[in-house]
Amino acid sequence: MAEHVKFYPEYWGGKKLSYPNFPPEAPKFSRSVVAGNLIFISGCQGQNDETITVDTDVAEEQMIIALDKVRHAMEEAGSCMDNVIKMLMLFRNPEDYPCLRRVEFEYFQKHAPLLVEDPPASTVIRADLGPGLLVEMDVVGVVSRG
């Protein structure tokens, strides 16, 4: 494996995800991967990773949980929310879309002020997610904009 690629493992219920015959750093089981200056973050959902449950059926609350996971992953990789450059939002109910965008904007105001005026590129897709899940995000960021 190239030295310039770093994997940050995903934990559910306090246990590192792995699978027999796969090394713990396998990309499939990573919350994020850093390759050079790029950060790839996958599968940020409105699920509580400590209990492995969906604790709320309110789309806005799940969106905040997902965005908190993105922020944590960006910080873990040595960056910050201001350095998000691309977001893919998957959501279950089209009626939730306006409120999810409002929550995203409010979250940026608090945690990523640079993204308020210059938001990241964005794609949204209506999708059937896992049981109880209303939103999921995949994100690309950079360690440094410089």
C-alpha positions as a Python dict, from the first residue, in 0.01 Angstrom:
ca = {
    (1, 'M'): (0, 0, 0),
    (2, 'A'): (126, 343, -87),
    (3, 'E'): (261, 541, 207),
    (4, 'H'): (60, 852, 113),
    (5, 'V'): (-275, 676, 170),
    (6, 'K'): (-413, 661, 523),
    (7, 'F'): (-728, 480, 633),
    (8, 'Y'): (-937, 589, 931),
    (9, 'P'): (-1137, 287, 1050),
    (10, 'E'): (-1510, 282, 1116),
    (11, 'Y'): (-1627, 177, 1463),
    (12, 'W'): (-1975, 52, 1545),
    (13, 'G'): (-2068, -18, 1902),
    (14, 'G'): (-1707, 56, 1998),
    (15, 'K'): (-1572, -224, 1775),
    (16, 'K'): (-1360, -171, 1466),
    (17, 'L'): (-1537, -303, 1158),
    (18, 'S'): (-1353, -589, 995),
    (19, 'Y'): (-1430, -914, 825),
    (20, 'P'): (-1248, -1247, 830),
    (21, 'N'): (-969, -1254, 572),
    (22, 'F'): (-971, -872, 532),
    (23, 'P'): (-711, -651, 701),
    (24, 'P'): (-854, -388, 940),
    (25, 'E'): (-732, -107, 711),
    (26, 'A'): (-931, -235, 412),
    (27, 'P'): (-1110, 59, 245),
    (28, 'K'): (-1448, -115, 265),
    (29, 'F'): (-1436, -82, 641),
    (30, 'S'): (-1302, 272, 660),
    (31, 'R'): (-1499, 578, 760),
    (32, 'S'): (-1254, 788, 563),
    (33, 'V'): (-947, 761, 348),
    (34, 'V'): (-685, 1028, 287),
    (35, 'A'): (-493, 1009, -40),
    (36, 'G'): (-246, 1292, -78),
    (37, 'N'): (-445, 1609, -6),
    (38, 'L'): (-787, 1449, -71),
    (39, 'I'): (-1017, 1316, 201),
    (40, 'F'): (-1290, 1067, 106),
    (41, 'I'): (-1563, 1017, 367),
    (42, 'S'): (-1834, 759, 315),
    (43, 'G'): (-2158, 648, 471),
    (44, 'C'): (-2228, 926, 721),
    (45, 'Q'): (-2582, 841, 830),
    (46, 'G'): (-2827, 947, 1096),
    (47, 'Q'): (-2743, 633, 1292),
    (48, 'N'): (-2591, 617, 1638),
    (49, 'D'): (-2264, 430, 1583),
    (50, 'E'): (-2230, 351, 1954),
    (51, 'T'): (-2558, 163, 1980),
    (52, 'I'): (-2588, 74, 1609),
    (53, 'T'): (-2945, 202, 1613),
    (54, 'V'): (-3143, 481, 1452),
    (55, 'D'): (-3253, 685, 1753),
    (56, 'T'): (-3471, 942, 1577),
    (57, 'D'): (-3720, 941, 1292),
    (58, 'V'): (-3685, 1318, 1239),
    (59, 'A'): (-3497, 1402, 919),
    (60, 'E'): (-3346, 1724, 1058),
    (61, 'E'): (-3202, 1539, 1358),
    (62, 'Q'): (-3056, 1266, 1138),
    (63, 'M'): (-2901, 1533, 915),
    (64, 'I'): (-2725, 1690, 1214),
    (65, 'I'): (-2594, 1347, 1320),
    (66, 'A'): (-2463, 1285, 966),
    (67, 'L'): (-2300, 1628, 947),
    (68, 'D'): (-2141, 1578, 1291),
    (69, 'K'): (-1988, 1256, 1157),
    (70, 'V'): (-1854, 1442, 854),
    (71, 'R'): (-1705, 1710, 1079),
    (72, 'H'): (-1546, 1449, 1306),
    (73, 'A'): (-1398, 1261, 1007),
    (74, 'M'): (-1259, 1584, 859),
    (75, 'E'): (-1100, 1676, 1193),
    (76, 'E'): (-964, 1324, 1240),
    (77, 'A'): (-789, 1359, 902),
    (78, 'G'): (-629, 1688, 1014),
    (79, 'S'): (-872, 1920, 837),
    (80, 'C'): (-1199, 2100, 908),
    (81, 'M'): (-1553, 2140, 770),
    (82, 'D'): (-1448, 2451, 577),
    (83, 'N'): (-1242, 2220, 354),
    (84, 'V'): (-1534, 2012, 225),
    (85, 'I'): (-1536, 2046, -155),
    (86, 'K'): (-1804, 1792, -267),
    (87, 'M'): (-2108, 1643, -98),
    (88, 'L'): (-2337, 1363, -210),
    (89, 'M'): (-2660, 1356, -10),
    (90, 'L'): (-2886, 1054, -31),
    (91, 'F'): (-3229, 1100, 122),
    (92, 'R'): (-3542, 889, 150),
    (93, 'N'): (-3831, 1134, 135),
    (94, 'P'): (-3843, 1414, -126),
    (95, 'E'): (-4056, 1620, 112),
    (96, 'D'): (-3757, 1634, 352),
    (97, 'Y'): (-3525, 1793, 96),
    (98, 'P'): (-3595, 2163, 177),
    (99, 'C'): (-3550, 2111, 552),
    (100, 'L'): (-3230, 1908, 497),
    (101, 'R'): (-3085, 2196, 294),
    (102, 'R'): (-3190, 2444, 565),
    (103, 'V'): (-3021, 2230, 833),
    (104, 'E'): (-2709, 2206, 616),
    (105, 'F'): (-2696, 2587, 576),
    (106, 'E'): (-2744, 2641, 952),
    (107, 'Y'): (-2475, 2381, 1026),
    (108, 'F'): (-2233, 2559, 792),
    (109, 'Q'): (-2306, 2891, 968),
    (110, 'K'): (-2198, 2734, 1297),
    (111, 'H'): (-1918, 2495, 1193),
    (112, 'A'): (-1798, 2600, 846),
    (113, 'P'): (-1842, 2973, 786),
    (114, 'L'): (-1644, 2963, 459),
    (115, 'L'): (-1905, 2727, 312),
    (116, 'V'): (-2192, 2968, 375),
    (117, 'E'): (-2083, 3197, 92),
    (118, 'D'): (-1894, 2935, -110),
    (119, 'P'): (-2076, 2602, -63),
    (120, 'P'): (-1925, 2276, -185),
    (121, 'A'): (-2031, 2114, -509),
    (122, 'S'): (-2335, 1905, -430),
    (123, 'T'): (-2535, 1615, -567),
    (124, 'V'): (-2860, 1491, -415),
    (125, 'I'): (-3025, 1159, -485),
    (126, 'R'): (-3352, 1018, -360),
    (127, 'A'): (-3268, 666, -239),
    (128, 'D'): (-3405, 377, -40),
    (129, 'L'): (-3175, 368, 260),
    (130, 'G'): (-3152, 114, 540),
    (131, 'P'): (-3434, 68, 790),
    (132, 'G'): (-3518, 394, 964),
    (133, 'L'): (-3248, 592, 782),
    (134, 'L'): (-3362, 917, 622),
    (135, 'V'): (-3029, 1065, 510),
    (136, 'E'): (-2677, 955, 424),
    (137, 'M'): (-2378, 1155, 302),
    (138, 'D'): (-2059, 1084, 113),
    (139, 'V'): (-1809, 1369, 112),
    (140, 'V'): (-1485, 1472, -54),
    (141, 'G'): (-1267, 1723, 122),
    (142, 'V'): (-911, 1843, 123),
    (143, 'V'): (-660, 1847, 404),
    (144, 'S'): (-558, 2199, 305),
    (145, 'R'): (-694, 2446, 50),
    (146, 'G'): (-344, 2594, 13),
}
